[in-house]
């Protein structure tokens, strides 16, 4: 095995990869916001009717879960008080 087979196949003799210049911080921030706007234009936004339906479902679900947690809290509180007394 020859010694030259272990070196990188770059044209420079140093074996280090060529550095690419990174844009400054303001250019990167600007690019980020341009990409965010481009992605947001692809979003399919819900209609008012769909938004009201989704919001109603979420509120009802949260109320049901809060009721279940409150009921379990009440039951466990009564159980602990029954076992350990006042």
N, C-alpha and C positions, 0 to 999 in steps of 0.2 A: 504494500500500500504506500503510495507516495505521499509526501508531506503536503503537497498542493491540493489534495482532495479534501482536506479538512477546512480549508479557507472558504470564506464567503465568495460567491461568484460575482462580486461587484467589480467595477472597473478600477476603483481606487485601490491602491496597494495597502492601505492601512487596515482593511478588514472591517472598518466601522460602517454602519449604514449611513447613507446620506440623510442629513436632518432636513425636515420640511419645516418651513417657517409657519408658526401658528399665528393666526390673526390676534390683534390686541383684544383686551377684555371688552371694550365697547363694541367692537365688530362682532364678537361672539354673542354678546347680549342682544344686539340688534338682530342677528341671525336667529337666535332663539325665539324672539317675539314674532318675527316674520313666519317662522315655522308653526308657532302656536296659532296664529291667525289663519294660516293655510289649513291646519287640521280642524279648526273650529268651523270653517266653511264647509267641511265634509260632513259635519254632524247633521243628523236628521232630527230636528227639534219636534217635540210633541205638539199637537194642536191644543187649543184651550180646553176642548172637551176631554181629550186624553189626560191632560194635566190635572184637571179637576177629578177625574176618575182615579188616577194613581194616588193623588193626595188623599182622597177619601179612604181608599183601601189602606194606606199607611196609617192614617189617624185611627181608623177602626182597629187595626191590628195592634197598635200601641196601647189603645184603651183596653183591649182584651188581655194583653200580656200584663198590663199594670193591675188589672183585676185579679188575674191568677196569682201574681206575686203578693198582692195585698191579702188574698184569701189564705195563701200558704203561710204568710207572716202571722196572720191572726191565729191559725190552727197551731202553728209551732209555739207561739207565745202562750196560748192556753195550755198546751201540753207541757211546756217547761214549768209554768206556774203550778200545774197539777202535780208534777213530780217533785218539785223543790219547794213548793208552798210560797205563801206571801212573805 
